[in-house]
Amino acid sequence: MDPYSAEGELINIHNHFHQGQFQEVVDFDTSSFSSENALPAKVLQLRARIALGQAEDVLAEVKGKSEPELEIVGALAELTLGKTDSAVKTAEKLASSAPENVTVQVVGGIVLQASGKPDEALALLSQHQGSLDAVALIVQIQISQNRTDLALKEVTGARRWAQDSLLVNLAESWVGLRVGGEKYQQAFYVFEELAQAPATSSAWSLVSQAVCELHLGRTEEAQAALEQALQKDPENSAAIANLLVLAVVSGQDPKEWTEKLQKVEPQHQLLADLEEKSELFDKAATKYKAKVSA
């Protein structure tokens, strides 16, 4: 039986993780889990600790461990700490020696994609045997490559065997946000349900709800959701980045949020994109000189 299925004993801790409830994952009582599920549960808790900013502690804990699952989590911790070369080296080694290991597939895929190697990530993930985590990551990568058609095909295929799984609903919503139109509202319903229910709410679900609100032109509602997200997690870079976007869309000065994002996550993709576009604009501007007529 799939331990992450509705009948599996990992379903609750797994859902907490994908709902962005990372502290709940860390605090989850795993003492009653079967021996075969002890390591998958530990992996989820280690990944949750990395998400909570404890990458150094996680790296120290898994250092020297021989299990592929713990080695690849160590690579994720290294990636988070900026040790990209070492992280990629480990991911590529394990992709070659343990490609059938689902944790290697998923976490290794994350490391490779984040390191600018999406094709390698997809090649590794494509070897999964019914892993919704792998499907979700494949969908994310395909969306980032503007291959919405492939992402939609992936979700449709997973829906046939996973039915109403949380991850399938999330992946379908991600695709919907890229497709647009009436899909914005459908995605909103999914994220709103997660964000507003006390049992499932997290900073991440609130950010997702806010993104839907922005697409639907509801700026006030988006701001309210993002402010709720920051109440739960004052240094959530996704919430800050979207408040920066919201300020621009609303005609406000984005300086406050730009400075805060630079402080919280200097390497954030939005900041990198803004810097690149600013440089391109300055370069283009040098080609034109004001003409002064006599």
N, C-alpha and C positions, 0 to 999 in steps of 0.2 A: 504493500500500500504506500502511496505517496505520503510522506509525513506532513506535507504542507496542504494536503487535501482537507476537505471539510471533516473527514473522519480521522485525520492524523493528529498526533499529540502536539505537533509543532505549529498548528494552525494559528493559535492566538499570538504567540511570540512573533511569528512570521508576519502576521497582519499588523501588529504594533510597529514592526520595523518599517514596513512599506507605507504606513500611515504617518511616518515621521515622528513617532512617539519613542524617541531613542532612550530616554531615561527609563521608561516603562520596560523596555527590552533589557536594559542593564539590571534592573531590579527584579526581573521576572524569576519566580521560584522554579528552578529546573530540576529540583532534587527527585521528583517523581518520574522523570523521563527515563525511558528505556536506555540501555547502554548504547544501542545503535544510533540513538538520536542525541546523545550527550555532546558529540563533537559538532554537529550542525547547529545545535543551540548555542554552543560556545562561540562558534564563528559569528553568528548573528549578534551576540553580545559584544564581541570584539569590534565588529564593524560599527555597532552603535556607539561604542566608546570613541572610536575614531571620529565619527560624526559629531560627537560632543566636544571635540578638541583635545582628546587624550591620546593622540597618535604616538607621542614619545613613550608613554607608559605601555601602550600596546606593543610597540616595537621591542621594548625591553623584555616584555613577557614572552613573546614568541621567538625571540632570538635563540638560535641553536636547535629549534624544534625540527624534527624530521618529517612530520606529517605534511603532505602537500597543502592541505587546507590551511594550516597555520603559517606555512611559508608564504603562501600567496597573500594572506592577510597582512603579513609583515611587509610585503611589497606595496600593498595599498597604504600602509602607514608611512612607508618611505616616500611614496608619491605625495602624500599629504604634507610631508615635511620638506618637500622640495628636492628630494633625492631621486630625481627622475631616472637618471641613467641606471642606478642600481635597481630601482623598481622594475624597469623594463627588462633588464637582464634576467631577473628572477622570473618574471612573467613569461618571457620567451623560453626559458629553460623548462619551466613546468608545462608550458603548452606543448613542448616536444616530448617530455617524459611522462606526463599524466594527463593527456588531452581528454580522457573519458571522465575525469573527476569533475563533477558539476560545480564545485566551489572554485576550482581552477578555471573552469570555463567562464563563470560569471564574474568573479573578482578579477581574474586575469583579463577578461574582456574590458572591464572598467579601467584597469591600469593602461592597457594598450590604447583604448579609445582616447583617454585623457592625455596620452603622450603623443597624439597625432598619428596613430597607427590604426585607423578604423578598419582597413581591409584585413589586417592580421586579427583584430578583435572579432570581426564577423566570421573569419575562417575558423577560429576557435569555438565561437558560440554555435556555429552551425552543426557542431558535432553532438549537441545536446539530445537527450532522449526523453522528451516530455517535460522539460523544465520551464515553468512559467517565468522564473527569474531570467532565464536566458532569453525567452521570447520578449520580455519587457525591455531588456537591454538592446536586443536586435532592433526593436521598433524605435527606440531612442536614437540609435546610430543612423538608421535609415532616414528618420526625420531630419537629423542634422545634415544629411547628405542631399536633402530635398528630394528624396525618393519616397514621396507619400504613397505612391501606388504600391510599392513593395511593403511599406509599413502596414497599409490597410490589408493587404493580402495576408501578412503575418498574423495580424489580429483576428481576421476572419477565420483563418485556419485554427487558431488557438481556441476561439470561441466554440468550435465544434466539440472539442474534448474537455475544455475547462469550464464551459458554461458561464455561471455567474460569479466566477472567482474575482476577488478584489483586484488582482493584478491585471486581469483581462479588462475589467472596467476602467482601470487607470490608463492602460495602454490605448484603449479605444478612445478615451477622452483626449489623450495627447494627440492622437491622429486627428480627432475632431477639431482641435484648436488650430491645426495646420490647414485642414480642409476649409473651415470657416462656414459662413452662412448659418443655417439652422443648427449646425453641429456645435456652434458656440454655446447655445442654450442647453443642449444635451450634456455637454461637458460640465457646464455650470451646475446642473442638478447633481451630478456625481460628486463634485468637489464640495458643493454647499452641504450636502448630506454628511460628508466626512467632517467638514470644518465646524459645523454647528452642533453636532452631537457630542456631549461631554465625554463619552466613551471613546471617541475616535478623533477628537479635535487635536490639532497640533499646529505649530507655526507653519509647517510646510503645506498642510491642507488649506490653511487660511490664505497663504500666498497663491496657491493654485486657484482658489475661489476668486481672489482679487484679479488675477490675470484674465479669468473669464469675464469678470465685470468690466475690465478695461476694454476688452474686445467688443463687449456689448454696449459700450459708450456710457457706462454707469460709473463715472469717476468718483462721486461721493461715496458710493457703496464700496468701490475698490479701496479708497483711502481708509475707510472704517475697518475693512478686513485686514489691511496691511498694518494698521495701528494695533489691532488685536494680536497680530503675529509678533510684533515687536514687544508687546507686553509679555508674551510667552517666552520670547527669545530676543533680548535687546540687541544681540549682535548677529542676527540672521541676515546674511549677506544678500539672499534672494529678496527678502522683504525690503531691505534698504535700496537695492538696485531698482526694484519696481516702484518705490517711492520717488526715486530720481526720475524714472520715466514718466511717472504720473505728474510730477512737477512740470516737466517740459510740455507734456500734453495739455496741461491746464494753464500754460502761460505763466508759470511761477518761476522764480529763480531756483535752479537746481543745486546751487553751490553747497548748501548745507548737507544735502544727501550725497553729493559727489565727494566731499571731504570725509564724511563718515564712512563711505564705502572704501575710500583709499586707506583709511585707518584700520577698518575691520578686515578687508581682503584686498591688499594692494594689487594682486594679480588677477582680479576678477575680469571675466571676459568682456563685460560691458565697458570697463575702463580701458581695456586694451583696444577695443573697437573704436571708442571715442578718440583715443590718442592717434590711432592709425588714420581715421578720417580727418582729424585736425591737421595732421602732417600732409595728407594728400591735398587738402584745401589750400594750405599755405604754399605748397609746391605749385599748384595750379595758379594761384594768385600772382606768383612771381612772373608769369608769362604775360601779364597785362599791366600796362602802365597808364596812368591817367594822362589824357591828352588835354593840354591847356591851349585854347585858341586865343589868338591875339585880339 
